[in-house]
Amino acid sequence: MRFPVSLYSSMTRYLLSMRLRGIERYPLVLMLEPTHRCNLTCAGCGRIREYQSTLNKEMSLQECIHSVDEAGAPVVTITGGEPLLYTHAPALVEALLKRRKHIYFCTNGLLLEESVHKFRPDPRFTWNVHFDGTPVVHDQIIGKPGGFQKAAAGMRAAKALGFRVSTNTTVYRETEVSDLESLFVQLTDLGVDGILVAPGFSYEDVTGEVFLTKKEILEKFRHIRTWQDRFPMISNPIYLDFLCGDRHFLCTPWGNPTRNPQGWKSPCYLITDTHYPTYAQLMKDTNWDYYVSGRDPRCEQCMVHCGYEPTVVRQMNGSDVLRMIRWNLRVR
């Protein structure tokens, strides 16, 4: 299976609860960034540039746990920065597992091999390691020779200890589809449990023409979508239809809210207009209708999964649900 049964059951109960309570806007995944410190300066990363003046700050363990409770989402993605640099990373994971949250711990993998023993395997916990291409391409993007092999060694160490391991790949303008195909072969041979792939977002603070236009996204993902039965891809197949131009969706900007040392990031994981001190203020004071409409020029080329996969979940019809069940059962 592409995802554990427990994740589906948790999400189903959560969605039914929101519907019964009449709540229209609710998060599906909390993007928790306890620190923005990082040991890399990747070409397409907006975080280390946007938050360069506060890289030395981090959230306390209590702030992290309170934020998880505020949002109430069944899934928490621990990201950054490099979250293995966060002082309380193992304690945070343990606290969230006790709350029966499903955790995706996003890491560049450089510290994984030496850190993995500080954590324990759990069906609700998944390492999510970033790879943007085959070794030469990946190392060039992250600016660190040997980075691919170091991250792969960390993956092998985690798998040997019984952890679930998935990967995350960002597609840029210069990404060659043939290189991605070779990468996915290597990741599959490494025994990865899932491969997530999505187009990058054109951060204002990132210079250079590295990001895709919508037309370029359609062209690349029409190739990528054909690999769903070859590789353990965990990008939602209906979302992939959207990336290929076969479905139309509006963004759900509140679906993956972001909490970091500055506060609750508004309006979304990708765009920053302000930070609010509480989740309630984020939901109350953000002009959601404006961002959903796509009128903001910063949204013009965006097709990133954090905004559109929540829309897929919220709008699935009966045939979509059956398709998702079959897709989850058929890994390769």
BELBELFEN-V872719 format. One record per residue. N is the residue number from 1. RES is the residue in one small letter. PHI is phi in radians with two decimals (NA if undefined). D_FIRST is the distance of its C-alpha to the first C-alpha in whole Angstrom. Layout:
n & res & phi & d_first
N & RES & PHI & D_FIRST
N & RES & PHI & D_FIRST
This chain:
n & res & phi & d_first
1 & m & NA & 0
2 & r & -1.31 & 4
3 & f & -2.27 & 6
4 & p & -1.09 & 7
5 & v & -1.01 & 8
6 & s & -1.07 & 11
7 & l & -1.18 & 11
8 & y & -1.11 & 11
9 & s & -1.17 & 14
10 & s & -1.11 & 16
11 & m & -1.18 & 16
12 & t & -1.11 & 17
13 & r & -1.06 & 20
14 & y & -1.12 & 21
15 & l & -1.11 & 21
16 & l & -1.12 & 23
17 & s & -1.10 & 25
18 & m & -1.10 & 26
19 & r & -1.16 & 27
20 & l & -1.12 & 29
21 & r & -1.50 & 31
22 & g & 1.26 & 32
23 & i & -1.55 & 31
24 & e & -1.46 & 30
25 & r & -2.00 & 29
26 & y & -2.63 & 27
27 & p & -1.44 & 24
28 & l & -1.79 & 21
29 & v & -2.37 & 20
30 & l & -1.60 & 23
31 & m & -1.60 & 24
32 & l & -1.78 & 26
33 & e & -2.00 & 28
34 & p & -1.17 & 30
35 & t & -2.64 & 32
36 & h & -1.85 & 33
37 & r & -1.08 & 34
38 & c & -2.59 & 33
39 & n & -1.76 & 33
40 & l & -2.39 & 33
41 & t & -2.29 & 34
42 & c & -1.15 & 32
43 & a & -1.06 & 34
44 & g & -1.77 & 31
45 & c & -1.54 & 31
46 & g & -1.60 & 33
47 & r & -1.15 & 33
48 & i & -1.17 & 35
49 & r & -1.52 & 38
50 & e & -1.11 & 37
51 & y & -1.93 & 38
52 & q & -1.10 & 40
53 & s & -1.41 & 43
54 & t & -2.21 & 40
55 & l & -1.10 & 38
56 & n & -1.42 & 40
57 & k & -1.52 & 39
58 & e & -2.58 & 36
59 & m & -1.32 & 35
60 & s & -1.27 & 35
61 & l & -1.04 & 33
62 & q & -1.12 & 34
63 & e & -1.11 & 34
64 & c & -1.08 & 30
65 & i & -1.12 & 30
66 & h & -1.09 & 32
67 & s & -1.14 & 30
68 & v & -1.08 & 27
69 & d & -1.18 & 29
70 & e & -1.05 & 31
71 & a & -1.28 & 28
72 & g & 1.35 & 26
73 & a & -1.15 & 22
74 & p & -1.28 & 19
75 & v & -2.10 & 18
76 & v & -2.16 & 20
77 & t & -1.73 & 20
78 & i & -1.60 & 23
79 & t & -2.43 & 24
80 & g & -3.00 & 28
81 & g & 0.89 & 30
82 & e & -1.87 & 28
83 & p & -1.16 & 27
84 & l & -1.24 & 28
85 & l & -1.53 & 31
86 & y & -1.26 & 31
87 & t & -0.98 & 33
88 & h & -1.91 & 31
89 & a & -0.96 & 28
90 & p & -1.06 & 27
91 & a & -1.13 & 29
92 & l & -1.11 & 27
93 & v & -1.05 & 24
94 & e & -1.07 & 25
95 & a & -1.11 & 26
96 & l & -1.31 & 23
97 & l & -1.12 & 21
98 & k & -1.11 & 24
99 & r & -1.52 & 24
100 & r & 1.08 & 20
101 & k & -1.44 & 19
102 & h & -1.59 & 16
103 & i & -2.04 & 17
104 & y & -2.01 & 17
105 & f & -1.73 & 20
106 & c & -1.51 & 21
107 & t & -2.47 & 23
108 & n & -1.38 & 25
109 & g & 1.52 & 24
110 & l & -1.18 & 28
111 & l & -1.84 & 28
112 & l & -1.17 & 25
113 & e & -1.04 & 26
114 & e & -1.50 & 29
115 & s & -1.88 & 27
116 & v & -1.05 & 24
117 & h & -1.21 & 26
118 & k & -1.41 & 27
119 & f & -2.09 & 24
120 & r & -2.17 & 21
121 & p & -1.11 & 18
122 & d & -2.74 & 16
123 & p & -1.01 & 13
124 & r & -1.61 & 14
125 & f & -2.04 & 15
126 & t & -2.30 & 14
127 & w & -1.30 & 17
128 & n & -2.13 & 17
129 & v & -1.74 & 19
130 & h & -1.52 & 21
131 & f & -2.36 & 22
132 & d & -1.90 & 24
133 & g & 2.90 & 25
134 & t & -1.12 & 25
135 & p & -0.84 & 28
136 & v & -1.13 & 31
137 & v & -1.15 & 30
138 & h & -1.04 & 28
139 & d & -1.12 & 31
140 & q & -1.20 & 33
141 & i & -1.16 & 31
142 & i & -1.49 & 31
143 & g & 1.25 & 35
144 & k & -2.50 & 34
145 & p & -1.03 & 34
146 & g & 1.44 & 32
147 & g & -1.11 & 29
148 & f & -1.06 & 26
149 & q & -1.14 & 27
150 & k & -1.14 & 27
151 & a & -1.16 & 24
152 & a & -1.11 & 22
153 & a & -1.12 & 24
154 & g & -1.12 & 23
155 & m & -1.07 & 19
156 & r & -1.09 & 20
157 & a & -1.11 & 22
158 & a & -1.17 & 19
159 & k & -1.11 & 16
160 & a & -1.12 & 19
161 & l & -1.58 & 20
162 & g & 1.66 & 16
163 & f & -1.40 & 15
164 & r & -1.35 & 12
165 & v & -2.34 & 13
166 & s & -2.07 & 13
167 & t & -2.29 & 16
168 & n & -2.28 & 18
169 & t & -2.20 & 20
170 & t & -1.73 & 23
171 & v & -1.74 & 25
172 & y & -1.95 & 29
173 & r & -1.03 & 31
174 & e & -1.50 & 32
175 & t & -1.16 & 28
176 & e & -1.54 & 28
177 & v & -1.05 & 26
178 & s & -1.12 & 26
179 & d & -1.21 & 26
180 & l & -1.07 & 23
181 & e & -1.07 & 21
182 & s & -1.12 & 23
183 & l & -1.06 & 21
184 & f & -1.17 & 18
185 & v & -1.10 & 18
186 & q & -1.11 & 20
187 & l & -1.15 & 17
188 & t & -1.12 & 14
189 & d & -1.12 & 17
190 & l & -1.34 & 17
191 & g & 1.49 & 13
192 & v & -1.09 & 12
193 & d & -1.45 & 9
194 & g & -2.94 & 9
195 & i & -2.14 & 13
196 & l & -1.78 & 15
197 & v & -2.38 & 18
198 & a & -2.73 & 21
199 & p & -1.25 & 24
200 & g & -1.32 & 27
201 & f & -1.89 & 29
202 & s & -1.44 & 33
203 & y & -1.04 & 34
204 & e & -1.09 & 38
205 & d & -1.45 & 39
206 & v & -1.74 & 37
207 & t & -1.57 & 40
208 & g & 1.70 & 39
209 & e & -1.55 & 38
210 & v & -1.72 & 34
211 & f & -1.78 & 32
212 & l & -1.48 & 31
213 & t & -1.44 & 33
214 & k & -1.04 & 31
215 & k & -1.07 & 32
216 & e & -1.21 & 31
217 & i & -1.06 & 27
218 & l & -1.01 & 27
219 & e & -1.12 & 28
220 & k & -1.25 & 26
221 & f & -1.36 & 23
222 & r & -1.17 & 24
223 & h & -1.35 & 23
224 & i & -1.05 & 20
225 & r & -1.06 & 18
226 & t & -1.23 & 19
227 & w & -1.64 & 16
228 & q & -1.04 & 13
229 & d & -1.62 & 12
230 & r & -1.57 & 14
231 & f & -2.20 & 12
232 & p & -1.37 & 9
233 & m & -1.28 & 11
234 & i & -1.98 & 10
235 & s & -1.22 & 13
236 & n & -0.88 & 13
237 & p & -1.12 & 14
238 & i & -1.27 & 17
239 & y & -1.13 & 18
240 & l & -1.12 & 18
241 & d & -1.04 & 21
242 & f & -1.08 & 23
243 & l & -1.17 & 23
244 & c & -1.70 & 24
245 & g & 1.49 & 27
246 & d & -1.61 & 25
247 & r & -2.33 & 25
248 & h & -2.09 & 27
249 & f & -2.38 & 26
250 & l & -1.60 & 29
251 & c & -1.26 & 28
252 & t & -2.00 & 27
253 & p & -1.15 & 28
254 & w & -1.54 & 28
255 & g & -1.18 & 24
256 & n & -2.24 & 24
257 & p & -1.13 & 27
258 & t & -2.04 & 28
259 & r & -2.08 & 30
260 & n & -2.46 & 32
261 & p & -1.02 & 35
262 & q & -1.49 & 37
263 & g & 2.27 & 36
264 & w & -1.54 & 34
265 & k & -1.37 & 33
266 & s & -2.14 & 35
267 & p & -1.66 & 34
268 & c & -2.71 & 30
269 & y & -1.05 & 28
270 & l & -1.77 & 30
271 & i & -1.99 & 33
272 & t & -2.09 & 36
273 & d & -1.80 & 39
274 & t & -2.86 & 39
275 & h & -2.18 & 38
276 & y & -1.87 & 38
277 & p & -1.30 & 39
278 & t & -2.33 & 37
279 & y & -1.13 & 34
280 & a & -1.04 & 36
281 & q & -1.18 & 38
282 & l & -0.96 & 35
283 & m & -1.22 & 34
284 & k & -1.38 & 38
285 & d & -1.75 & 40
286 & t & -1.43 & 37
287 & n & -1.42 & 38
288 & w & -1.09 & 35
289 & d & -1.03 & 36
290 & y & -1.14 & 38
291 & y & -1.29 & 35
292 & v & -1.09 & 33
293 & s & -1.13 & 35
294 & g & 1.39 & 35
295 & r & -1.27 & 38
296 & d & -1.16 & 38
297 & p & -1.04 & 39
298 & r & -1.22 & 36
299 & c & -1.58 & 34
300 & e & -0.98 & 35
301 & q & -1.82 & 32
302 & c & -1.39 & 29
303 & m & -2.39 & 26
304 & v & -1.28 & 24
305 & h & -1.08 & 21
306 & c & -1.12 & 22
307 & g & -1.72 & 24
308 & y & -1.86 & 23
309 & e & -1.12 & 19
310 & p & -1.06 & 21
311 & t & -1.12 & 23
312 & v & -1.01 & 20
313 & v & -1.08 & 18
314 & r & -1.26 & 22
315 & q & -1.96 & 23
316 & m & -1.09 & 20
317 & n & -1.70 & 22
318 & g & -1.05 & 21
319 & s & -1.18 & 19
320 & d & -1.12 & 17
321 & v & -1.09 & 16
322 & l & -1.09 & 15
323 & r & -1.09 & 14
324 & m & -1.13 & 11
325 & i & -1.10 & 10
326 & r & -1.09 & 10
327 & w & -1.11 & 9
328 & n & -1.15 & 5
329 & l & -1.34 & 5
330 & r & -1.75 & 7
331 & v & -1.36 & 6
332 & r & -2.49 & 9
